[in-house]
Amino acid sequence: MMIISDIHTHNNHLSHRAVVSLSPTQFADNTTQPCSIGIHPWESNRVTQDELLLLQKLSTHPLVVAIGECGIDRLKGADIEQQTTLFEQHIILSEKIKKPLIIHAVKSTDIILSLHRKYNPTQTWIIHGYRGNATTAQQYIKRGIELSYGEKFNPEAVAVTPKDMLWIESDESSVDINDIYNRVAQAANIEPEELKKLIELRAKKIFLGCE
């Protein structure tokens, strides 16, 4: 049984405990690690129909445990209308194949919340690498959108995040994931090992489909 304690990384040399974020064209049939697959909003002005079709085809692969990263970035990528259309395609796919959604959100909380209300998804949405403040964190939490914290985070946001809505990730950082656990756990007022056990148990259910 796979164990997941790092829900989002771009470092594909990490152990099987990490979910590696890949684009459809990066995915290889011989991959042995759990991964998420999606089209990053930064690539939204270059996406092709062939890549979208490949995304749909690969999304059902047993090692694909989530869809993403995908989302909305007001600072980079195609215009917001085009990004939103692409993000909605990921939302629909996530619901169709019943896998969680890993979201890249930059200055787009309003759009993310609006789309969550529109689709009222059954699958878990996770904002990856959340660095925002506690007020915005509570807006996401109120909608049932979960938050993942990496090397850089706002301790006040961590403090208001329920333990059953909190994830840990390494993203592109070279910092040891255990160091990130230690720091986030301190902000969350929980022991690092307890936090890791909670996340691994929830990942088993949400990412691996095991009760």
C-alpha positions in Angstrom: 0.0 0.0 0.0 1.3 3.4 -1.0 1.7 6.0 1.8 1.4 9.7 1.0 2.6 12.4 3.3 3.6 15.1 0.7 0.6 15.9 -1.5 2.3 18.1 -4.1 5.8 18.2 -5.4 7.7 18.8 -8.7 10.7 16.9 -7.5 10.1 13.5 -9.1 13.1 12.0 -7.5 11.3 11.9 -4.1 10.1 8.7 -2.5 6.7 7.1 -3.2 5.4 9.1 -0.2 5.0 12.2 -2.5 2.4 13.0 -5.2 4.4 14.3 -8.2 2.7 17.0 -10.2 2.9 16.4 -14.0 1.5 17.7 -17.2 -0.1 15.2 -19.6 3.0 15.3 -21.8 5.3 14.7 -18.8 3.5 11.5 -17.8 5.2 8.3 -18.7 3.7 4.8 -18.7 6.6 3.5 -16.6 6.1 5.9 -13.8 6.1 4.2 -10.4 5.0 7.1 -8.2 1.6 8.4 -7.4 1.0 11.6 -9.3 -1.4 14.4 -10.1 -2.0 15.3 -13.7 -3.2 18.6 -15.1 -2.5 21.7 -17.2 -1.0 24.6 -15.2 -2.6 28.0 -15.7 0.7 29.4 -16.8 0.4 27.0 -19.8 -3.2 28.1 -20.5 -2.2 30.2 -23.6 -0.4 27.3 -25.1 -2.7 24.4 -24.4 -3.8 22.3 -27.4 -6.8 20.1 -28.0 -4.5 17.1 -28.2 -3.1 17.8 -24.7 -6.7 18.1 -23.4 -7.5 14.7 -24.9 -4.4 13.2 -23.4 -5.3 14.6 -20.0 -8.6 12.9 -20.2 -7.1 9.6 -21.4 -4.4 9.5 -18.7 -6.6 10.7 -15.8 -7.9 7.2 -15.2 -4.4 5.6 -14.8 -4.1 3.9 -11.4 -1.1 6.0 -10.4 -2.9 9.3 -11.1 -4.4 10.0 -7.7 -5.5 13.6 -8.4 -6.2 16.2 -11.1 -4.0 19.3 -11.2 -2.3 21.4 -10.7 -4.8 23.6 -12.4 -6.5 26.9 -11.5 -6.4 30.6 -12.0 -3.5 33.0 -11.9 -4.2 36.7 -12.4 -0.5 37.4 -12.8 0.5 34.9 -15.5 -1.0 32.9 -18.3 -3.8 33.5 -20.7 -6.7 36.0 -20.1 -8.9 35.1 -17.2 -11.8 33.9 -19.4 -9.5 31.4 -21.1 -8.0 30.3 -17.8 -11.5 29.9 -16.3 -12.6 27.7 -19.2 -9.6 25.5 -18.8 -10.0 25.2 -15.1 -13.7 24.3 -15.5 -12.6 21.4 -17.8 -10.4 20.1 -14.9 -13.3 20.5 -12.5 -15.6 18.5 -14.7 -13.0 15.8 -15.2 -12.3 15.6 -11.4 -16.0 15.0 -10.8 -16.3 12.5 -13.6 -13.5 10.3 -12.5 -13.9 11.0 -8.8 -10.4 12.2 -8.0 -9.5 15.3 -5.9 -8.5 18.6 -7.4 -5.1 20.3 -6.7 -5.5 24.1 -7.3 -3.0 26.9 -8.1 -4.7 30.1 -7.0 -3.0 33.5 -7.3 -5.1 36.6 -6.6 -8.1 34.6 -7.7 -10.0 33.6 -4.5 -13.2 35.3 -5.8 -13.2 33.1 -8.9 -12.3 29.9 -7.1 -15.1 30.4 -4.6 -17.6 31.4 -7.3 -16.8 28.2 -9.3 -17.1 26.1 -6.2 -20.5 27.5 -5.6 -21.4 26.9 -9.3 -20.3 23.3 -9.4 -20.8 22.3 -5.7 -18.3 19.5 -6.2 -18.4 16.1 -4.5 -14.6 15.8 -4.8 -12.1 17.4 -2.5 -10.6 20.7 -3.6 -7.1 21.6 -2.2 -5.4 25.0 -2.6 -1.8 24.1 -2.9 1.0 26.1 -1.4 -1.4 28.4 0.4 0.4 31.6 1.6 -2.5 33.9 2.2 -3.9 35.3 5.4 -6.2 33.8 8.0 -9.3 35.8 6.7 -9.0 34.4 3.2 -8.2 30.9 4.6 -11.5 31.0 6.5 -13.3 31.9 3.3 -12.0 28.8 1.6 -12.6 26.6 4.7 -16.2 27.9 5.0 -16.8 26.6 1.4 -15.2 23.2 2.3 -12.0 23.9 0.3 -8.9 22.5 1.9 -5.5 24.1 2.2 -2.0 22.7 1.7 1.0 24.4 3.3 4.6 24.4 2.1 7.9 26.0 2.9 6.4 29.5 3.0 3.2 30.0 4.9 1.3 32.4 7.2 1.2 30.9 10.7 -2.1 32.6 11.5 -3.7 30.9 8.5 -2.4 27.5 9.7 -3.8 28.2 13.1 -7.3 28.6 11.8 -7.2 25.6 9.5 -9.0 22.6 10.9 -6.7 19.6 11.2 -8.9 17.6 8.9 -8.6 20.2 6.2 -4.8 20.8 6.4 -2.2 19.2 4.1 1.6 19.5 3.7 3.6 19.7 0.5 7.2 20.4 -0.7 6.2 21.8 -4.1 9.5 23.0 -5.7 11.3 23.5 -2.4 14.6 21.8 -1.5 13.8 21.9 2.2 13.3 18.5 3.8 9.6 17.7 4.1 10.1 16.8 7.8 11.3 20.4 8.4 8.1 21.7 6.8 6.1 19.3 9.0 7.9 20.6 12.1 7.2 24.2 11.3 3.6 23.8 10.2 2.8 21.6 13.2 4.1 24.2 15.6 1.8 26.8 14.0 -1.1 24.3 14.2 -0.3 23.4 17.8 0.1 19.7 17.2 3.0 17.3 17.3 4.6 16.7 13.9 4.3 13.0 14.0 0.6 13.3 15.0 0.1 15.6 12.1 1.8 13.3 9.7 -0.3 10.3 10.8 -3.5 12.3 10.3 -2.4 13.4 6.8 -1.3 9.9 5.8 -4.7 8.5 7.0 -6.7 11.1 5.1 -4.5 10.7 2.0 -5.2 7.0 2.1 -8.9 7.7 1.8 -9.0 10.8 -0.4 -6.1 10.1 -2.8 -6.0 6.3 -2.8 -9.7 5.6 -2.3 -9.1 3.3 0.7 -11.4 3.5 3.8 
